[in-house]
């Protein structure tokens, strides 16, 4: 399954991402479990973490860190 496009993303408290999809669905993804891996090490800096941006169906940061679109969608929770 290809998740819908991401309309917007923003970093919120406690290393979570608030994602709004093109369908209007609003979801919350917890990044903390990913921060233990070397690939995401720079994201432990909250200032850098907050520079997240959306790119089609996923999110990324300026040094190339990104997330699998299916991981973001299926392992996030719906919020209102």
FIMIKOL-263757 format. One record per residue (C-alpha): y, x, z; residue number from 1. Coordinates in steps of 0.5 Angstrom, whole numbers, plus 500, padded with zeros to 3 digits. Layout:
% residues N
     y     x     z   pos
     Y     X     Z   NUM
...
This chain:
% residues 80
     y     x     z   pos
   500   500   500     1
   507   502   498     2
   512   501   504     3
   518   497   502     4
   525   502   501     5
   529   504   507     6
   536   501   507     7
   538   505   513     8
   536   509   518     9
   539   512   525    10
   537   516   531    11
   537   512   537    12
   535   514   544    13
   529   518   546    14
   528   521   539    15
   526   514   536    16
   528   512   529    17
   531   505   528    18
   529   503   520    19
   532   497   516    20
   528   496   510    21
   530   493   504    22
   526   486   506    23
   531   486   512    24
   525   488   517    25
   528   492   523    26
   523   497   526    27
   523   502   531    28
   519   509   530    29
   518   514   536    30
   518   521   533    31
   516   524   540    32
   509   525   538    33
   511   529   532    34
   516   534   535    35
   510   538   538    36
   508   541   531    37
   512   547   528    38
   514   543   522    39
   518   538   526    40
   520   544   531    41
   528   544   529    42
   528   536   531    43
   528   537   538    44
   535   539   538    45
   538   532   538    46
   544   534   534    47
   540   536   528    48
   535   530   530    49
   541   525   529    50
   542   527   522    51
   536   523   519    52
   537   520   512    53
   533   515   508    54
   531   517   502    55
   527   511   498    56
   521   509   502    57
   522   515   507    58
   526   519   512    59
   528   526   512    60
   533   532   515    61
   537   537   511    62
   531   543   512    63
   526   539   509    64
   523   535   515    65
   520   529   512    66
   515   523   514    67
   510   520   510    68
   512   513   508    69
   506   509   511    70
   506   513   517    71
   513   510   518    72
   511   503   517    73
   505   502   520    74
   506   506   526    75
   513   503   528    76
   514   496   532    77
   518   491   529    78
   525   490   533    79
   530   484   533    80
